[in-house]
Amino acid sequence: MNTSTQLHRQIWDLIPWIVNGSASATERQAVEDHLRQCADCRDEYAFQSRLHAGIATETMDVPDAGGAQAQAGLRRLLARIDLENDAARSGRVDSGEPRKRRLLDRVLIAAVLVQGIGLALLVPLLLQRGDTSARYQTLTSAPVHASQAVIRLVPAPTLTLAELQAMLAAEELRIVESNTGGSIYGLAFDSDTAADTARAVERLRRYPGILLAEPIGRAALR
């Protein structure tokens, strides 16, 4: 991963906290400086701002909204945003690392923006939002291509989003798959270079709030 790509990922990781107002002044300044020169990150900031504002309109106006109602509201909102993005991108060729960001990152982003909505609600909804250029499978679906996941992770329901993010960042891991309930994750290493899966699994097992961490597929044979 080159320096430019690392900077993009750092900025993208900060944007949700900027949008929900919990970032520090230093973090906000870093993002604002980067947005002035990066169209891709400006687009992502705009998306997350609309998501943050729209979820409140679509779901929070119903005080006792259940999971089905909230999910329907989110689906309507994200469909509108997709239409806007498709119109904005028409006639333009997408390029650059930010546009290749994993769809499951959107799950964590949305959970940060509206922390009252759980991952179990967001995961099945956002996993339905693949496009023709990138299809994402769940752990329970029939494989259509070789999986990138090398570790299976099952966190306890009490594990917070902030704790999960901090753990993945410390271990240089990212979520690449999930089951439909959002309770089981497939993890891959951030770097393309060879990594010691067994040691990573051992470290994950030491974290509080981790119910299961195990290697997947070929990684289990190493």
N, CA, C and O of each residue as an XYZ file, in Angstrom:
888
protein
N       0.847     -1.185      0.000
C       0.000      0.000      0.000
C       0.885      1.237      0.000
O       1.679      1.428      0.921
N       0.754      2.102     -1.047
C       1.621      3.261     -1.127
C       1.127      4.385     -0.222
O       0.059      4.294      0.384
N       1.942      5.462     -0.144
C       1.627      6.559      0.768
C       0.314      7.232      0.416
O      -0.464      7.580      1.304
N       0.059      7.422     -0.891
C      -1.176      8.065     -1.329
C      -2.398      7.256     -0.922
O      -3.384      7.810     -0.437
N      -2.331      5.947     -1.121
C      -3.446      5.073     -0.748
C      -3.677      5.096      0.757
O      -4.821      5.133      1.208
N      -2.601      5.073      1.536
C      -2.724      5.115      2.993
C      -3.406      6.400      3.441
O      -4.244      6.385      4.342
N      -3.037      7.527      2.799
C      -3.639      8.808      3.165
C      -5.135      8.794      2.884
O      -5.931      9.244      3.709
N      -5.522      8.272      1.705
C      -6.945      8.177      1.377
C      -7.690      7.367      2.430
O      -8.752      7.787      2.890
N      -7.159      6.228      2.815
C      -7.833      5.368      3.791
C      -7.940      6.062      5.151
O      -8.955      5.943      5.837
N      -6.890      6.783      5.533
C      -6.928      7.507      6.799
C      -8.036      8.562      6.787
O      -8.771      8.719      7.762
N      -8.141      9.280      5.666
C      -9.169     10.308      5.553
C     -10.557      9.680      5.551
O     -11.462     10.166      6.230
N     -10.725      8.605      4.791
C     -12.025      7.939      4.746
C     -12.422      7.412      6.123
O     -13.602      7.428      6.474
N     -11.456      6.950      6.899
C     -11.757      6.456      8.241
C     -12.186      7.585      9.178
O     -12.921      7.355     10.139
N     -11.726      8.800      8.897
C     -12.056      9.942      9.752
C     -13.383     10.600      9.383
O     -14.039     11.196     10.237
N     -13.781     10.496      8.115
C     -14.963     11.221      7.642
C     -16.220     10.944      8.477
O     -16.930     11.894      8.805
N     -16.533      9.685      8.838
C     -17.750      9.466      9.639
C     -17.749     10.227     10.953
O     -18.786     10.724     11.393
N     -16.580     10.316     11.576
C     -16.490     11.001     12.864
C     -16.587     12.516     12.678
O     -17.050     13.222     13.574
N     -16.152     13.017     11.518
C     -16.334     14.435     11.203
C     -17.821     14.727     11.040
O     -18.343     15.694     11.596
N     -18.492     13.875     10.269
C     -19.905     14.093      9.967
C     -20.775     14.014     11.217
O     -21.723     14.786     11.356
N     -20.465     13.083     12.135
C     -21.316     12.968     13.326
C     -20.869     13.896     14.458
O     -21.451     13.883     15.543
N     -19.832     14.702     14.201
C     -19.439     15.744     15.142
C     -18.571     15.313     16.298
O     -18.390     16.075     17.248
N     -18.022     14.096     16.243
C     -17.239     13.612     17.383
C     -15.729     13.648     17.150
O     -14.966     13.250     18.031
N     -15.284     14.115     15.985
C     -13.848     14.181     15.697
C     -13.208     15.349     16.435
O     -13.875     16.323     16.784
N     -11.904     15.236     16.667
C     -11.173     16.322     17.320
C     -10.924     17.446     16.318
O     -11.097     17.270     15.112
N     -10.518     18.595     16.834
C     -10.230     19.734     15.962
C      -9.081     19.416     15.007
O      -9.099     19.828     13.847
N      -8.087     18.686     15.497
C      -6.947     18.305     14.653
C      -7.382     17.386     13.526
O      -6.956     17.550     12.383
N      -8.237     16.412     13.849
C      -8.735     15.494     12.824
C      -9.582     16.230     11.799
O      -9.474     15.977     10.599
N     -10.420     17.137     12.270
C     -11.260     17.906     11.351
C     -10.405     18.744     10.404
O     -10.695     18.817      9.210
N      -9.364     19.370     10.922
C      -8.499     20.188     10.082
C      -7.796     19.339      9.032
O      -7.665     19.756      7.881
N      -7.341     18.143      9.422
C      -6.661     17.249      8.480
C      -7.588     16.851      7.342
O      -7.179     16.823      6.181
N      -8.833     16.545      7.674
C      -9.799     16.160      6.641
C     -10.112     17.341      5.733
O     -10.145     17.192      4.512
N     -10.340     18.504      6.312
C     -10.664     19.683      5.507
C      -9.531     20.029      4.549
O      -9.779     20.396      3.400
N      -8.297     19.913      5.011
C      -7.149     20.192      4.144
C      -7.102     19.213      2.977
O      -6.815     19.602      1.845
N      -7.383     17.949      3.255
C      -7.335     16.928      2.200
C      -8.482     17.099      1.210
O      -8.291     16.918      0.008
N      -9.666     17.445      1.700
C     -10.827     17.576      0.820
C     -10.638     18.667     -0.225
O     -11.213     18.598     -1.311
N      -9.842     19.663      0.097
C      -9.624     20.752     -0.861
C      -8.955     20.272     -2.139
O      -9.103     20.891     -3.192
N      -8.218     19.169     -2.047
C      -7.455     18.719     -3.207
C      -7.855     17.330     -3.709
O      -7.240     16.818     -4.644
N      -8.869     16.714     -3.108
C      -9.237     15.348     -3.497
C     -10.730     15.257     -3.803
O     -11.560     15.307     -2.896
N     -11.062     15.124     -5.080
C     -12.463     15.048     -5.495
C     -13.137     13.777     -4.996
O     -14.306     13.804     -4.610
N     -12.405     12.656     -4.999
C     -12.981     11.395     -4.539
C     -13.418     11.483     -3.082
O     -14.512     11.043     -2.727
N     -12.567     12.047     -2.252
C     -12.900     12.148     -0.831
C     -14.000     13.182     -0.592
O     -14.787     13.046      0.345
N     -14.058     14.223     -1.441
C     -15.169     15.173     -1.337
C     -16.492     14.476     -1.646
O     -17.501     14.718     -0.984
N     -16.476     13.609     -2.659
C     -17.683     12.850     -2.997
C     -18.115     11.973     -1.827
O     -19.302     11.881     -1.515
N     -17.131     11.324     -1.176
C     -17.461     10.453     -0.046
C     -17.992     11.263      1.129
O     -18.922     10.834      1.814
N     -17.407     12.428      1.363
C     -17.886     13.298      2.438
C     -19.326     13.726      2.168
O     -20.157     13.758      3.076
N     -19.610     14.056      0.907
C     -20.971     14.455      0.539
C     -21.947     13.304      0.741
O     -23.052     13.498      1.247
N     -21.528     12.091      0.337
C     -22.389     10.911      0.518
C     -22.719     10.706      1.989
O     -23.879     10.512      2.351
N     -21.694     10.751      2.835
C     -21.913     10.477      4.249
C     -22.741     11.574      4.912
O     -23.518     11.306      5.829
N     -22.571     12.809      4.446
C     -23.373     13.905      4.982
C     -24.844     13.698      4.646
O     -25.715     13.913      5.489
N     -25.121     13.275      3.404
C     -26.505     13.012      3.005
C     -27.064     11.816      3.767
O     -28.229     11.806      4.164
N     -26.217     10.809      3.966
C     -26.651      9.625      4.705
C     -27.011      9.987      6.136
O     -28.036      9.547      6.658
N     -26.175     10.782      6.761
C     -26.395     11.181      8.150
C     -27.685     11.977      8.292
O     -28.469     11.749      9.213
N     -27.898     12.918      7.366
C     -29.107     13.739      7.425
C     -30.346     12.944      7.035
O     -31.413     13.111      7.626
N     -30.195     12.081      6.037
C     -31.345     11.363      5.512
C     -31.857     10.267      6.412
O     -33.064     10.031      6.465
N     -30.970      9.587      7.127
C     -31.419      8.509      8.011
C     -32.342      9.063      9.092
O     -33.338      8.437      9.455
N     -32.000     10.233      9.596
C     -32.852     10.835     10.618
C     -34.248     11.099     10.065
O     -35.246     10.871     10.748
N     -34.313     11.578      8.827
C     -35.601     11.875      8.208
C     -36.396     10.613      7.929
O     -37.606     10.567      8.150
N     -35.700      9.578      7.435
C     -36.387      8.365      6.994
C     -36.773      7.430      8.133
O     -37.769      6.715      8.028
N     -36.004      7.424      9.220
C     -36.250      6.413     10.257
C     -36.541      6.980     11.638
O     -37.342      6.413     12.381
N     -35.910      8.075     11.989
C     -36.026      8.541     13.358
C     -37.310      9.334     13.615
O     -37.609      9.682     14.758
N     -38.072      9.621     12.547
C     -39.320     10.333     12.755
C     -40.424      9.395     13.231
O     -41.526      9.843     13.551
N     -40.133      8.098     13.280
C     -41.084      7.119     13.810
C     -40.532      6.639     15.150
O     -39.643      5.788     15.170
N     -41.042      7.169     16.284
C     -40.447      6.890     17.598
C     -40.275      5.419     17.902
O     -39.255      5.028     18.469
N     -41.252      4.584     17.537
C     -41.185      3.172     17.872
C     -40.907      2.309     16.656
O     -41.347      1.162     16.579
N     -40.166      2.877     15.700
C     -39.906      2.135     14.464
C     -39.161      0.849     14.757
O     -38.130      0.858     15.429
N     -39.683     -0.255     14.253
C     -39.007     -1.531     14.429
C     -37.950     -1.719     13.377
O     -37.733     -0.841     12.542
N     -37.276     -2.879     13.410
C     -36.208     -3.140     12.461
C     -36.666     -3.072     11.024
O     -35.960     -2.522     10.179
N     -37.854     -3.628     10.720
C     -38.337     -3.641      9.344
C     -38.594     -2.234      8.842
O     -38.260     -1.916      7.701
N     -39.188     -1.376      9.681
C     -39.468     -0.007      9.274
C     -38.179      0.782      9.074
O     -38.037      1.518      8.098
N     -37.250      0.623      9.999
C     -35.985      1.344      9.876
C     -35.230      0.894      8.638
O     -34.644      1.712      7.929
N     -35.246     -0.414      8.379
C     -34.537     -0.927      7.217
C     -35.170     -0.425      5.927
O     -34.466     -0.111      4.968
N     -36.507     -0.349      5.900
C     -37.190      0.164      4.715
C     -36.821      1.622      4.475
O     -36.612      2.036      3.335
N     -36.743      2.395      5.550
C     -36.352      3.790      5.410
C     -34.940      3.936      4.891
O     -34.675      4.761      4.017
N     -34.025      3.133      5.427
C     -32.644      3.162      4.957
C     -32.552      2.764      3.494
O     -31.787      3.349      2.727
N     -33.345      1.755      3.108
C     -33.304      1.297      1.719
C     -33.766      2.411      0.772
O     -33.166      2.615     -0.283
N     -34.824      3.127      1.143
C     -35.300      4.233      0.307
C     -34.242      5.322      0.202
O     -33.986      5.854     -0.878
N     -33.634      5.643      1.334
C     -32.616      6.689      1.341
C     -31.429      6.317      0.468
O     -31.001      7.115     -0.366
N     -30.888      5.112      0.648
C     -29.708      4.697     -0.102
C     -30.013      4.555     -1.587
O     -29.141      4.790     -2.423
N     -31.241      4.173     -1.921
C     -31.622      4.092     -3.331
C     -31.594      5.475     -3.965
O     -31.138      5.630     -5.098
N     -32.079      6.480     -3.242
C     -32.048      7.843     -3.771
C     -30.615      8.321     -3.958
O     -30.285      8.939     -4.970
N     -29.777      8.034     -2.988
C     -28.384      8.455     -3.083
C     -27.696      7.763     -4.248
O     -26.904      8.381     -4.958
N     -27.994      6.485     -4.448
C     -27.408      5.760     -5.577
C     -27.803      6.391     -6.899
O     -26.978      6.510     -7.804
N     -29.074      6.801     -7.018
C     -29.526      7.438     -8.250
C     -28.775      8.743     -8.481
O     -28.386      9.049     -9.609
N     -28.572      9.510     -7.415
C     -27.823     10.762     -7.529
C     -26.387     10.491     -7.971
O     -25.858     11.171     -8.851
N     -25.768      9.495     -7.353
C     -24.379      9.180     -7.683
C     -24.244      8.674     -9.110
O     -23.284      9.014     -9.801
N     -25.215      7.849     -9.564
C     -25.175      7.344    -10.933
C     -25.272      8.490    -11.929
O     -24.577      8.507    -12.945
N     -26.145      9.448    -11.624
C     -26.295     10.588    -12.519
C     -25.029     11.429    -12.558
O     -24.626     11.916    -13.615
N     -24.404     11.594    -11.392
C     -23.192     12.413    -11.326
C     -22.021     11.751    -12.032
O     -21.143     12.432    -12.561
N     -22.008     10.400    -12.040
C     -20.881      9.688    -12.626
C     -21.072      9.360    -14.102
O     -20.146      8.877    -14.753
N     -22.273      9.620    -14.641
C     -22.534      9.256    -16.032
C     -21.558      9.969    -16.955
O     -21.350     11.177    -16.850
N     -20.968      9.207    -17.852
C     -20.017      9.781    -18.790
C     -18.633      9.958    -18.230
O     -17.759     10.495    -18.910
N     -18.403      9.513    -16.981
C     -17.092      9.669    -16.367
C     -16.557      8.309    -15.964
O     -17.305      7.480    -15.445
N     -15.297      8.071    -16.192
C     -14.668      6.805    -15.831
C     -14.135      6.904    -14.415
O     -13.327      7.782    -14.111
N     -14.578      6.016    -13.556
C     -14.101      6.008    -12.173
C     -12.676      5.495    -12.109
O     -12.298      4.595    -12.860
N     -11.889      6.063    -11.219
C     -10.519      5.604    -11.022
C     -10.079      5.953     -9.620
O     -10.702      6.777     -8.951
N      -8.997      5.322     -9.172
C      -8.433      5.645     -7.871
C      -8.902      4.705     -6.783
O      -9.988      4.132     -6.866
N      -8.087      4.552     -5.773
C      -8.351      3.633     -4.675
C      -9.640      3.925     -3.923
O     -10.357      2.982     -3.589
N      -9.983      5.222     -3.630
C     -11.185      5.444     -2.841
C     -12.434      4.823     -3.440
O     -13.294      4.357     -2.693
N     -12.565      4.797     -4.759
C     -13.773      4.262     -5.381
C     -13.808      2.745     -5.328
O     -14.835      2.143     -5.643
N     -12.715      2.119     -4.940
C     -12.676      0.663     -4.838
C     -12.881      0.197     -3.402
O     -12.722     -0.984     -3.095
N     -13.231      1.124     -2.533
C     -13.350      0.776     -1.115
C     -14.408     -0.298     -0.928
O     -15.435     -0.291     -1.607
N     -14.159     -1.207     -0.019
C     -15.045     -2.335      0.189
C     -16.435     -1.880      0.642
O     -16.576     -0.968      1.456
N     -17.468     -2.551      0.084
C     -18.832     -2.206      0.447
C     -19.076     -2.365      1.935
O     -19.829     -1.588      2.523
N     -18.459     -3.348      2.548
C     -18.700     -3.557      3.972
C     -18.170     -2.423      4.825
O     -18.607     -2.255      5.963
N     -17.221     -1.624      4.292
C     -16.804     -0.441      5.022
C     -17.994      0.489      5.227
O     -18.061      1.213      6.220
N     -18.944      0.467      4.270
C     -20.126      1.308      4.391
C     -20.965      0.911      5.600
O     -21.636      1.754      6.196
N     -20.930     -0.345      5.958
C     -21.663     -0.797      7.138
C     -21.137     -0.090      8.375
O     -21.910      0.449      9.167
N     -19.824     -0.093      8.537
C     -19.216      0.561      9.698
C     -19.443      2.061      9.655
O     -19.702      2.684     10.685
N     -19.345      2.649      8.455
C     -19.571      4.081      8.299
C     -20.973      4.450      8.762
O     -21.152      5.376      9.553
N     -21.968      3.714      8.262
C     -23.350      4.020      8.618
C     -23.590      3.848     10.108
O     -24.331      4.624     10.712
N     -22.972      2.839     10.704
C     -23.145      2.612     12.138
C     -22.525      3.736     12.954
O     -23.031      4.073     14.025
N     -21.438      4.319     12.465
C     -20.835      5.467     13.141
C     -21.743      6.680     13.021
O     -21.965      7.400     13.995
N     -22.271      6.903     11.809
C     -23.092      8.086     11.573
C     -24.359      8.071     12.417
O     -24.756      9.102     12.961
N     -24.981      6.930     12.527
C     -26.202      6.810     13.325
C     -26.007      5.653     14.291
O     -26.369      4.516     13.989
N     -25.442      5.939     15.436
C     -25.018      4.880     16.341
C     -26.183      4.156     16.997
O     -25.984      3.119     17.629
N     -27.400      4.683     16.858
C     -28.555      4.002     17.410
C     -29.007      2.830     16.566
O     -29.815      2.020     17.020
N     -28.499      2.720     15.336
C     -28.863      1.617     14.456
C     -27.754      0.593     14.509
O     -26.595      0.931     14.266
N     -28.074     -0.646     14.818
C     -27.057     -1.666     15.023
C     -26.508     -2.240     13.741
O     -27.120     -2.125     12.679
N     -25.342     -2.863     13.849
C     -24.728     -3.520     12.694
C     -25.621     -4.628     12.153
O     -25.648     -4.864     10.945
N     -26.348     -5.308     13.026
C     -27.199     -6.408     12.566
C     -28.282     -5.917     11.623
O     -28.734     -6.669     10.760
N     -28.710     -4.656     11.771
C     -29.697     -4.085     10.864
C     -29.052     -3.605      9.584
O     -29.610     -3.776      8.500
N     -27.874     -3.002      9.702
C     -27.228     -2.391      8.544
C     -26.588     -3.395      7.608
O     -26.643     -3.221      6.391
N     -25.982     -4.439      8.145
C     -25.241     -5.379      7.295
C     -26.101     -6.004      6.211
O     -25.730     -5.926      5.040
N     -27.246     -6.629      6.541
C     -28.021     -7.255      5.473
C     -28.522     -6.271      4.447
O     -28.663     -6.618      3.275
N     -28.796     -5.033      4.867
C     -29.265     -4.033      3.914
C     -28.170     -3.608      2.960
O     -28.371     -3.602      1.745
N     -27.007     -3.251      3.498
C     -25.941     -2.736      2.649
C     -25.306     -3.816      1.795
O     -24.736     -3.519      0.746
N     -25.396     -5.070      2.229
C     -24.859     -6.150      1.407
C     -25.673     -6.348      0.138
O     -25.202     -6.987     -0.803
N     -26.888     -5.810      0.097
C     -27.727     -5.924     -1.084
C     -27.367     -4.876     -2.130
O     -27.922     -4.884     -3.229
N     -26.432     -3.963     -1.798
C     -26.204     -2.806     -2.631
C     -25.005     -2.940     -3.550
O     -24.405     -1.933     -3.927
N     -24.639     -4.173     -3.923
C     -23.560     -4.351     -4.882
C     -23.973     -3.815     -6.237
O     -25.165     -3.747     -6.537
N     -22.977     -3.420     -7.090
C     -23.304     -2.974     -8.434
C     -22.698     -3.933     -9.439
O     -22.130     -4.955     -9.055
N     -22.813     -3.616    -10.735
C     -22.366     -4.538    -11.770
C     -20.862     -4.685    -11.801
O     -20.354     -5.646    -12.379
N     -20.136     -3.764    -11.198
C     -18.675     -3.829    -11.241
C     -18.085     -4.560    -10.056
O     -16.904     -4.906    -10.063
N     -18.911     -4.804     -9.015
C     -18.369     -5.476     -7.826
C     -19.481     -6.187     -7.091
O     -20.407     -5.544     -6.596
N     -19.405     -7.498     -7.012
C     -20.404     -8.286     -6.306
C     -19.795     -8.814     -5.015
O     -18.673     -9.321     -5.004
N     -20.541     -8.689     -3.941
C     -20.025     -9.112     -2.644
C     -20.889    -10.237     -2.107
O     -22.115    -10.123     -2.089
N     -20.264    -11.323     -1.668
C     -21.001    -12.474     -1.181
C     -20.993    -12.522      0.331
O     -20.133    -11.931      0.984
N     -21.967    -13.235      0.881
C     -21.982    -13.450      2.319
C     -21.327    -14.782      2.616
O     -21.092    -15.584      1.713
N     -21.037    -15.012      3.872
C     -20.380    -16.256      4.246
C     -21.280    -17.463      4.018
O     -20.796    -18.588      3.890
N     -22.608    -17.227      3.966
C     -23.536    -18.335      3.798
C     -23.954    -18.544      2.354
O     -24.698    -19.483      2.070
N     -23.502    -17.701      1.430
C     -23.908    -17.833      0.037
C     -22.937    -18.710     -0.721
O     -21.814    -18.948     -0.275
N     -23.382    -19.191     -1.879
C     -22.503    -20.014     -2.708
C     -21.393    -19.149     -3.262
O     -21.681    -18.067     -3.773
N     -20.139    -19.565     -3.189
C     -19.028    -18.739     -3.656
C     -19.048    -18.585     -5.167
O     -19.253    -19.550     -5.904
N     -18.827    -17.333     -5.622
C     -18.751    -17.070     -7.053
C     -17.317    -16.761     -7.449
O     -17.011    -16.680     -8.639
N     -16.437    -16.588     -6.476
C     -15.027    -16.357     -6.749
C     -14.246    -16.674     -5.490
O     -14.822    -16.863     -4.418
N     -12.962    -16.729     -5.624
C     -12.123    -17.042     -4.471
C     -12.271    -15.965     -3.403
O     -12.176    -14.773     -3.692
N     -12.503    -16.391     -2.185
C     -12.686    -15.447     -1.095
C     -11.357    -14.828     -0.694
O     -10.312    -15.477     -0.743
N     -11.415    -13.556     -0.294
C     -10.228    -12.875      0.216
C     -10.042    -13.129      1.703
O      -8.952    -12.934      2.241
N     -11.098    -13.562      2.362
C     -11.052    -13.699      3.816
C     -10.089    -14.801      4.239
O     -10.072    -15.888      3.662
N      -9.289    -14.501      5.258
C      -8.358    -15.491      5.805
C      -8.655    -15.790      7.270
O      -8.126    -16.749      7.832
N      -9.508    -14.962      7.890
C      -9.856    -15.148      9.299
C     -11.362    -14.982      9.469
O     -11.958    -14.063      8.906
N     -11.975    -15.872     10.243
C     -13.386    -15.734     10.604
C     -13.457    -15.170     12.017
O     -12.804    -15.675     12.930
N     -14.251    -14.127     12.190
C     -14.345    -13.441     13.481
C     -15.803    -13.360     13.923
O     -16.678    -12.967     13.152
N     -16.045    -13.736     15.170
C     -17.376    -13.601     15.767
C     -17.239    -12.749     17.028
O     -16.792    -13.252     18.059
N     -17.612    -11.477     16.967
C     -17.531    -10.626     18.151
C     -18.764    -10.797     19.029
O     -19.830    -11.183     18.548
N     -18.615    -10.513     20.297
C     -19.758    -10.541     21.206
C     -20.684     -9.374     20.881
O     -20.217     -8.335     20.416
N     -21.983     -9.524     21.114
C     -22.922     -8.430     20.848
C     -22.595     -7.167     21.627
O     -22.994     -6.071     21.234
N     -21.877     -7.315     22.722
C     -21.539     -6.158     23.556
C     -20.341     -5.373     23.028
O     -20.068     -4.273     23.508
N     -19.626     -5.917     22.054
C     -18.464     -5.215     21.508
C     -18.939     -3.982     20.750
O     -19.786     -4.087     19.863
N     -18.399     -2.819     21.090
C     -18.831     -1.586     20.441
C     -18.140     -1.406     19.096
O     -17.121     -2.035     18.811
N     -18.713     -0.538     18.284
C     -18.135     -0.240     16.984
C     -16.729      0.332     17.131
O     -15.818     -0.046     16.395
N     -16.558      1.249     18.089
C     -15.244      1.852     18.297
C     -14.207      0.798     18.676
O     -13.070      0.849     18.208
N     -14.594     -0.152     19.519
C     -13.674     -1.220     19.922
C     -13.321     -2.114     18.742
O     -12.170     -2.524     18.592
N     -14.318     -2.421     17.896
C     -14.065     -3.243     16.719
C     -13.123     -2.540     15.755
O     -12.180     -3.147     15.246
N     -13.375     -1.266     15.504
C     -12.522     -0.507     14.595
C     -11.093     -0.419     15.112
O     -10.139     -0.594     14.353
N     -10.950     -0.147     16.405
C      -9.615     -0.036     16.990
C      -8.865     -1.356     16.889
O      -7.670     -1.374     16.594
N      -9.560     -2.452     17.131
C      -8.942     -3.772     17.063
C      -8.480     -4.081     15.644
O      -7.352     -4.532     15.447
N      -9.336     -3.846     14.654
C      -8.975     -4.129     13.265
C      -7.820     -3.247     12.804
O      -6.928     -3.708     12.091
N      -7.836     -1.985     13.209
C      -6.751     -1.082     12.825
C      -5.428     -1.533     13.429
O      -4.394     -1.507     12.762
N      -5.464     -1.945     14.692
C      -4.240     -2.384     15.368
C      -3.659     -3.628     14.716
O      -2.441     -3.796     14.668
N      -4.524     -4.496     14.217
C      -4.067     -5.747     13.604
C      -3.921     -5.633     12.089
O      -3.581     -6.609     11.420
N      -4.179     -4.438     11.546
C      -4.083     -4.189     10.098
C      -4.968     -5.160      9.312
O      -4.540     -5.773      8.335
N      -6.207     -5.275      9.770
C      -7.196     -6.147      9.143
C      -8.387     -5.325      8.677
O      -8.615     -4.215      9.159
N      -9.141     -5.875      7.740
C     -10.365     -5.225      7.280
C     -11.451     -6.284      7.078
O     -11.148     -7.458      6.867
N     -12.700     -5.866      7.142
C     -13.828     -6.766      6.909
C     -14.070     -6.880      5.408
O     -14.200     -5.867      4.721
N     -14.129     -8.106      4.901
C     -14.397     -8.315      3.473
C     -15.659     -9.139      3.239
O     -16.159     -9.181      2.115
N     -16.184     -9.793      4.268
C     -17.399    -10.596      4.148
C     -18.180    -10.544      5.452
O     -17.636    -10.216      6.507
N     -19.456    -10.870      5.365
C     -20.276    -10.992      6.565
C     -21.425    -11.947      6.280
O     -21.837    -12.111      5.132
N     -21.940    -12.576      7.335
C     -23.172    -13.332      7.156
C     -24.340    -12.362      7.112
O     -24.167    -11.177      7.398
N     -25.521    -12.840      6.760
C     -26.659    -11.946      6.571
C     -27.097    -11.270      7.862
O     -27.724    -10.211      7.814
N     -26.784    -11.849      9.004
C     -27.163    -11.240     10.269
C     -26.169    -10.236     10.800
O     -26.443     -9.565     11.795
N     -25.018    -10.116     10.158
C     -24.014     -9.176     10.616
C     -23.344     -9.577     11.908
O     -22.859     -8.720     12.648
N     -23.307    -10.887     12.196
C     -22.708    -11.352     13.450
C     -21.410    -12.123     13.239
O     -20.684    -12.389     14.197
N     -21.113    -12.482     11.992
C     -19.889    -13.217     11.661
C     -19.181    -12.477     10.535
O     -19.798    -12.140      9.524
N     -17.890    -12.223     10.708
C     -17.144    -11.454      9.715
C     -15.987    -12.257      9.138
O     -15.337    -13.024      9.849
N     -15.737    -12.076      7.856
C     -14.537    -12.590      7.220
C     -13.535    -11.456      7.115
O     -13.865    -10.387      6.602
N     -12.325    -11.669      7.590
C     -11.307    -10.623      7.626
C     -10.174    -10.924      6.660
O      -9.842    -12.083      6.411
N      -9.589     -9.865      6.122
C      -8.389     -9.972      5.296
C      -7.398     -8.930      5.781
O      -7.783     -7.963      6.438
N      -6.137     -9.117      5.464
C      -5.113     -8.160      5.862
C      -5.144     -6.943      4.946
O      -5.397     -7.069      3.748
N      -4.884     -5.762      5.511
C      -4.842     -4.533      4.721
C      -3.767     -4.600      3.652
O      -3.990     -4.197      2.510
N      -2.601     -5.109      4.024
C      -1.463     -5.160      3.109
C      -1.554     -6.379      2.209
O      -2.067     -7.425      2.607
N      -1.047     -6.230      0.982
C      -1.009     -7.353      0.044
C       0.155     -8.293      0.329
O       0.225     -9.389     -0.227
N       1.059     -7.867      1.189
C       2.224     -8.696      1.494
C       1.821     -9.860      2.391
O       0.779     -9.814      3.045
N       2.644    -10.896      2.421
C       2.345    -12.082      3.221
C       2.286    -11.716      4.703
O       3.110    -10.947      5.197
N       1.305    -12.275      5.401
C       1.152    -12.011      6.829
C       0.952    -13.338      7.552
O       0.518    -14.325      6.957
N       1.272    -13.348      8.829
C       1.165    -14.561      9.634
C      -0.254    -14.666     10.189
O      -0.583    -14.055     11.205
N      -1.083    -15.450      9.507
C      -2.482    -15.585      9.911
C      -2.613    -16.201     11.297
O      -3.432    -15.753     12.100
N      -1.816    -17.220     11.582
C      -1.912    -17.909     12.871
C      -1.648    -16.953     14.033
O      -2.357    -16.979     15.039
N      -0.633    -16.116     13.891
C      -0.324    -15.173     14.967
C      -1.425    -14.128     15.103
O      -1.771    -13.717     16.211
N      -1.974    -13.703     13.960
C      -3.063    -12.729     14.009
C      -4.269    -13.310     14.739
O      -4.914    -12.622     15.531
N      -4.569    -14.576     14.471
C      -5.682    -15.246     15.147
C      -5.424    -15.315     16.653
O      -6.328    -15.066     17.450
N      -4.208    -15.649     17.036
C      -3.863    -15.726     18.458
C      -4.070    -14.377     19.146
O      -4.593    -14.308     20.258
N      -3.653    -13.309     18.468
C      -3.814    -11.974     19.059
C      -5.287    -11.602     19.174
O      -5.711    -11.042     20.185
N      -6.069    -11.911     18.142
C      -7.496    -11.590     18.180
C      -8.195    -12.298     19.332
O      -9.086    -11.731     19.965
N      -7.799    -13.518     19.601
C      -8.436    -14.297     20.672
C      -8.189    -13.697     22.051
O      -8.926    -13.976     22.997
N      -7.155    -12.875     22.161
C      -6.839    -12.264     23.456
C      -7.691    -11.019     23.729
O      -7.764    -10.552     24.865
N      -8.330    -10.488     22.690
C      -9.138     -9.286     22.881
C     -10.423     -9.630     23.628
O     -11.065    -10.634     23.321
N     -10.806     -8.808     24.604
C     -12.104     -9.025     25.254
C     -13.225     -8.776     24.245
O     -13.116     -7.898     23.389
N     -14.282     -9.541     24.349
C     -15.402     -9.347     23.441
C     -15.311    -10.143     22.155
O     -16.140     -9.957     21.264
N     -14.326    -11.026     22.029
C     -14.200    -11.874     20.842
C     -14.624    -13.296     21.211
O     -13.985    -13.953     22.033
N     -15.705    -13.758     20.596
C     -16.212    -15.098     20.886
C     -15.478    -16.168     20.091
O     -15.276    -17.282     20.575
N     -15.080    -15.824     18.868
C     -14.407    -16.797     18.014
C     -13.486    -16.081     17.042
O     -13.858    -15.069     16.448
N     -12.281    -16.613     16.884
C     -11.351    -16.156     15.846
C     -10.654    -17.401     15.332
O     -10.025    -18.126     16.103
N     -10.762    -17.657     14.029
C     -10.160    -18.863     13.469
C      -9.751    -18.618     12.025
O     -10.362    -17.799     11.338
N      -8.719    -19.323     11.556
C      -8.296    -19.176     10.161
C      -9.319    -19.813      9.225
O     -10.056    -20.717      9.618
N      -9.357    -19.330      7.984
C     -10.297    -19.826      6.978
C      -9.534    -20.471      5.829
O      -8.483    -19.974      5.425
N     -10.046    -21.556      5.309
C      -9.530    -22.167      4.088
C      -8.069    -22.526      4.162
O      -7.624    -23.196      5.095
N      -7.313    -22.068      3.154
C      -5.896    -22.410      3.083
C      -5.130    -21.904      4.284
O      -4.155    -22.517      4.719
N      -5.585    -20.762      4.826
C      -4.893    -20.203      5.992
C      -4.941    -21.168      7.165
O      -4.040    -21.167      8.003
N      -5.991    -21.998      7.235
C      -6.121    -22.944      8.346
C      -5.126    -24.086      8.237
O      -4.870    -24.783      9.219
N      -4.562    -24.286      7.049
C      -3.628    -25.388      6.840
C      -2.184    -24.987      7.072
O      -1.291    -25.833      7.078
N      -1.956    -23.689      7.264
C      -0.572    -23.235      7.406
C      -0.031    -23.554      8.781
O       1.123    -23.244      9.078
